[in-house]
Amino acid sequence: MPVEHAAIIGAGISGLTAALALSRRGISSEIFEQAGELTDVGAGLQVSPNASRILAEFSILEGLSKVWLEPDAIRLISGSSLRQLAAVPAGKFARERWGAPYGVLHRTTLQKALLAAVTADPLCRLHLGVRMDTTLPPFERAADVVIGADGVWSKLRQSVVGSPSPRFSGNIAYRFTIPENEAPSFLDRASVSAFLGGSAHLVCYPLRETGSFNMVAITAGNIAPQAWQSEPTAEQRAQLRARLSGWNAAIVSLLEKHRKLTFWPLFETTSGAWQDGRKTVLIGDAAHAMMPFAAQGAAMAIEDAYELAAFLSNRPVAEALALFERHRAPRIAKLRQRGAFNRFAYHAKGPIRIGRDLVLGLKPPLSLAADLDWIYGYRAADLP
Ligand SMILES: Cc1cc2nc3c(=O)[nH]c(=O)nc-3n(C[C@H](O)[C@H](O)[C@H](O)COP(=O)(O)OP(=O)(O)OC[C@H]3O[C@@H](n4cnc5c(N)ncnc54)[C@H](O)[C@@H]3O)c2cc1C
């Protein structure tokens, strides 16, 4: 029997994208979101061409392109000498090579654009302030498929035997912002800069919507179980300071100066089943929360949502869900591997760091770009 109606738990990037993707296939949906309103959550987001290509299908890319920044390059820079080690070209090059733009924006900008499209779509119905606990929320109409887009702490996971569980990754993000007019000159206003140093890296890029730099330092660290976003304690600040030993004084003082740091322990999920063989499926962070070392979590959520809708459009639900999982799992596994490799390379120390810098220095920009073709050049199922 063809799928006609879906229930979606969670109105984050994966849930909203799923509603839009299903609607394009003529499938209606009800989305249940625990928050009473969708407010400014999260930080900056890099949207790579594999994801922006999908956003174009919902006619929201044009609006985003007007407010976001298309960085001219993704630069890898030494955290001690501030010397550029390598740069992947982006901007016009990204549009030409990967057929869609690479943009950076505030996560809220993307979520609001998706939300506006969902609200305007007669096949999508959003219920705010409805939290799923141990049972599913009451649907207005019986759902043929139930989609868990409820993030790393997913409740719907309990309906899928052998589903992944969340675990602390051993990494902590410290986030802050700097008004653009106060930013030191070593912060490039036209690109994404990743400063690399032993045990930590710092990603910085300007957010045009807010006139500030989004700054996220990621280090190894410890936390109390279930700790979540908060101001770092004196001890956590000391932990960060220790990780920055040997870093350039200008960067260290930037982090010291910013009293308003957000301490953000990073959780990921173990591998496990994403669907129950009947009508329940997990997507996005609910299925495979990953570390931001390849900046692909939201992009994978968008790809998941789009491809799930494609599979559901022309087969029985159980078959579509099994196919979806089989199709997506190898790509997610490969991305996790890339993330783990990036972590190793970004946080390298001693001789490994010297080797890394040599290798990066020898790689021409085109060869760095070619290494990313499988990620950014990906065309989700059924895309032209
Ligand atoms: C520091 C950092 C930097 C990152 N940078 C990038 C980047 O540059 N590019 C990129 O692609 N990705 C990036 N990511 C990853 C990206 O943010 C996530 O992968 C993505 O937002 C996941 O979206 P989601 O919709 O699956 O989950 P979420 O965004 O977590 O959304 C889940 C939604 O479900 C709702 N919900 C939860 N539980 C319930 C419930 N029981 N009932 C009802 N509703 C519920 C929540 O309120 C929320 O709205 C980064 C992540 C981090 C931590």
The ligand as a Tripos MOL2 file, in Angstrom:
@<TRIPOS>MOLECULE
LIG
   53    58     1     0     0
SMALL
NO_CHARGES

@<TRIPOS>ATOM
      1 C1         29.9030   22.2840   17.4700 C.3       1 LIG1
      2 C2         29.1140   21.7230   16.3340 C.ar      1 LIG1
      3 C3         29.3150   22.2160   15.0460 C.ar      1 LIG1
      4 C4         28.6040   21.6710   13.9670 C.ar      1 LIG1
      5 N1         28.8330   22.1620   12.7120 N.ar      1 LIG1
      6 C5         28.2020   21.6110   11.6530 C.ar      1 LIG1
      7 C6         28.4330   22.1020   10.3220 C.ar      1 LIG1
      8 O1         29.1910   23.0570   10.1320 O.2       1 LIG1
      9 N2         27.7760   21.5050    9.2920 N.ar      1 LIG1
     10 C7         26.9100   20.4540    9.4860 C.ar      1 LIG1
     11 O2         26.3560   19.9190    8.4910 O.2       1 LIG1
     12 N3         26.6520   19.9730   10.7310 N.ar      1 LIG1
     13 C8         27.2610   20.5270   11.8110 C.ar      1 LIG1
     14 N4         26.9940   20.0750   13.0720 N.ar      1 LIG1
     15 C9         26.0060   18.9760   13.2590 C.3       1 LIG1
     16 C10        24.5460   19.4550   13.1940 C.3       1 LIG1
     17 O3         24.3320   20.5720   14.0210 O.3       1 LIG1
     18 C11        23.5910   18.3080   13.5900 C.3       1 LIG1
     19 O4         24.0060   17.1080   13.0190 O.3       1 LIG1
     20 C12        22.1660   18.5980   13.1080 C.3       1 LIG1
     21 O5         21.7060   19.8250   13.6250 O.3       1 LIG1
     22 C13        21.2100   17.4640   13.5000 C.3       1 LIG1
     23 O6         19.8970   17.8050   13.1480 O.3       1 LIG1
     24 P1         18.6720   16.9090   13.6210 P.3       1 LIG1
     25 O7         17.4590   17.5730   13.0690 O.co2     1 LIG1
     26 O8         18.9040   15.4840   13.2860 O.co2     1 LIG1
     27 O9         18.6710   16.9920   15.2180 O.3       1 LIG1
     28 P2         18.4040   18.2280   16.1850 P.3       1 LIG1
     29 O10        18.9260   19.4810   15.5800 O.co2     1 LIG1
     30 O11        18.9150   17.8470   17.5200 O.co2     1 LIG1
     31 O12        16.8110   18.3780   16.2440 O.3       1 LIG1
     32 C14        16.0000   17.5210   17.0040 C.3       1 LIG1
     33 C15        14.6680   18.2050   17.2590 C.3       1 LIG1
     34 O13        13.8080   17.2790   17.9090 O.3       1 LIG1
     35 C16        13.2010   17.8920   19.0250 C.3       1 LIG1
     36 N5         12.9330   16.8240   20.0150 N.ar      1 LIG1
     37 C17        13.8500   16.1260   20.7130 C.ar      1 LIG1
     38 N6         13.2500   15.2260   21.5040 N.ar      1 LIG1
     39 C18        11.9280   15.3560   21.2920 C.ar      1 LIG1
     40 C19        10.7880   14.6980   21.8410 C.ar      1 LIG1
     41 N7         10.9170   13.7080   22.7500 N.pl3     1 LIG1
     42 N8          9.5410   15.0570   21.4160 N.ar      1 LIG1
     43 C20         9.3940   16.0660   20.4870 C.ar      1 LIG1
     44 N9         10.4600   16.7360   19.9480 N.ar      1 LIG1
     45 C21        11.7060   16.3760   20.3410 C.ar      1 LIG1
     46 C22        14.2330   18.9090   19.5060 C.3       1 LIG1
     47 O14        13.6570   19.9360   20.2980 O.3       1 LIG1
     48 C23        14.7940   19.4160   18.1870 C.3       1 LIG1
     49 O15        14.0520   20.5000   17.6610 O.3       1 LIG1
     50 C24        27.6690   20.6100   14.1800 C.ar      1 LIG1
     51 C25        27.4480   20.1290   15.4710 C.ar      1 LIG1
     52 C26        28.1620   20.6700   16.5380 C.ar      1 LIG1
     53 C27        27.9080   20.1310   17.9100 C.3       1 LIG1
@<TRIPOS>BOND
     1     1     2 1
     2     2     3 ar
     3     2    52 ar
     4     3     4 ar
     5     4     5 ar
     6     4    50 ar
     7     5     6 ar
     8     6     7 ar
     9     6    13 1
    10     7     8 2
    11     7     9 ar
    12     9    10 ar
    13    10    11 2
    14    10    12 ar
    15    12    13 ar
    16    13    14 ar
    17    14    15 1
    18    14    50 ar
    19    15    16 1
    20    16    17 1
    21    16    18 1
    22    18    19 1
    23    18    20 1
    24    20    21 1
    25    20    22 1
    26    22    23 1
    27    23    24 1
    28    24    25 2
    29    24    26 1
    30    24    27 1
    31    27    28 1
    32    28    29 2
    33    28    30 1
    34    28    31 1
    35    31    32 1
    36    32    33 1
    37    33    34 1
    38    33    48 1
    39    34    35 1
    40    35    36 1
    41    35    46 1
    42    36    37 ar
    43    36    45 ar
    44    37    38 ar
    45    38    39 ar
    46    39    40 ar
    47    39    45 ar
    48    40    41 1
    49    40    42 ar
    50    42    43 ar
    51    43    44 ar
    52    44    45 ar
    53    46    47 1
    54    46    48 1
    55    48    49 1
    56    50    51 ar
    57    51    52 ar
    58    52    53 1
@<TRIPOS>SUBSTRUCTURE
     1 LIG1         1 GROUP 0 **** ****
